[in-house]
Amino acid sequence: MAAARATVAVVATVSVAALSYFLCDFLSQKTQLPRSTKKKKKRQLGTRSGVIGAIGNTPLIRINSLSDATGCEILGKCEFLNPGGSVKDRVAVKIIEEALESGKLVRGGVVTEGSAGSTAISLATVAPAYGCKCHVVIPDDAAIEKSQILEALGATVEKVRPVSITHRDHYVNIARRWAAEANELAAKHPKINQGNGEMSEEVNGFHPDEGRPAAVILNDCKGGLFADQFENLANFRAHYEGTGPEIWEQTDGSLDAFVAAAGTGGTVAGVSRFLQDKNPNIKCYLVDPPGSSLFNKVTRGVMYTKEEAEGKRLKNPFDTVTEGIGINRLTENFSMATLDGAFRGTDMEAVEMSRYLLKNDGLFLGSSSAMNCVGAVRMAQLLGPGHTIVTILCDNGMRHLSKFYNDEYLSRFNLKPSAVGLEFLGIK
């Protein structure tokens, strides 16, 4: 009996010891877990420096409806999540920073640009972070909410009638004159041109001895910079150094194609050049809206449109309800692109795509983003199932309410959406 009690006691002692060991081990692991978790969260939730630090590193998402319908992984780079609401935030930062570093712009100077909307909004968003002002010349047929946003951001907004780029009063040419005027005024007051009191011989391509441009009165002027988003290769570099590498890292280099529309050409050029430098087998395509000459430039090597061939000159001189994309001249930025081909998109396809994505994915996208998604589906149809395709979701629909999301406006062009699925792209 005593032996039995002794055995029980030994077993109990061993059991308690074992339980204590495992319990201590468990508790030690449990107490360590929050510390490691906190460290991990701290790394993930690290702060960025101001509004500039919040630009870039946007998420790459799977567009579920398009991926499921095509059998490809169609991924969208969510550039609408940048502080200024579009992919152009990257360009605005790059243009201003390079100008400040080179001395072409100083704190207190004015950044001028001719823009149909997104670049202007991005410049107006980031310029104050660099101590600069912003003056924008915008065509008066752009969506009204764009000029409202610009004014709310504190930019000076000048609306002008749409004319050809060859006209001296095209909004881009007027913006160029604004910058020249600002530099002329700064040249007359050298102490306020440079922070150290020294005056540069030439600022932003303007020399004090040159003829006076159209008069523009600026108070407390410290010089100006014409952002020149179409020809300034800072645009290209913003995407070659930023957007392209992010896409490469987010896909672990496992992508088969990239497709996007072009306005200035900076995005499609920077991303395509970077991706093909990393892997020449990645297919890079353009999707081009109605009236633009870039489709024919890529596919046939010439810059013309059917409308031009028939002698029909349209506004700007192209006509499409998609704003910010399509052009009839070859820019320095677009010349940097390495493209394997191009698709022609239509206004109807862009409108239908925007409604389809809103209904099926909850994605409220702008007109250029919708056109990019049209291009992504075309790419999937060309390559077949099993491929990974990336496109750019440039901006959301908030700055397109009065036109692209206005059924009354669209009905004037017979563009009222009616599709149930993706039948407008030949997918049943």
Secondary structure, 3 states (H helix, E strand, C coil): CHHHHHHHHHHHHHHHHHHHHHHHHHHHHHHHHHHHHHHHHHHHCCCCCHHHHCCCCCCEEECHHHHHHHCCEEEEEEHHHCCCCECHHHHHHHHHHHHHHHCCCCCCCEEEEECCCHHHHHHHHHHHHHCCEEEEEEECCCCHHHHHHHHHCCCEEEEECCCCCCCCCCHHHHHHHHHHHHHHHHHHCHHHCCCCCCCCCCECCECCCCCCCCCCCCCCCCCEEECCCCCCCHHHHHHHHHHHHHHHHHCCCCCCEEEECCCCCHHHHHHHHHHHHHCCCCEEEEEECCCCCHHHHHHHCCCCCHHHHCCCCCCCCCCCCCCCCCCCCCCCCHHHCCCCEEEECCHHHHHHHHHHHHHHHCCCECHHHHHHHHHHHHHHHHHCCCCEEEEEECEEHHHHCCCCCCHHHHHCCCCCCCCCCCHHHCCC
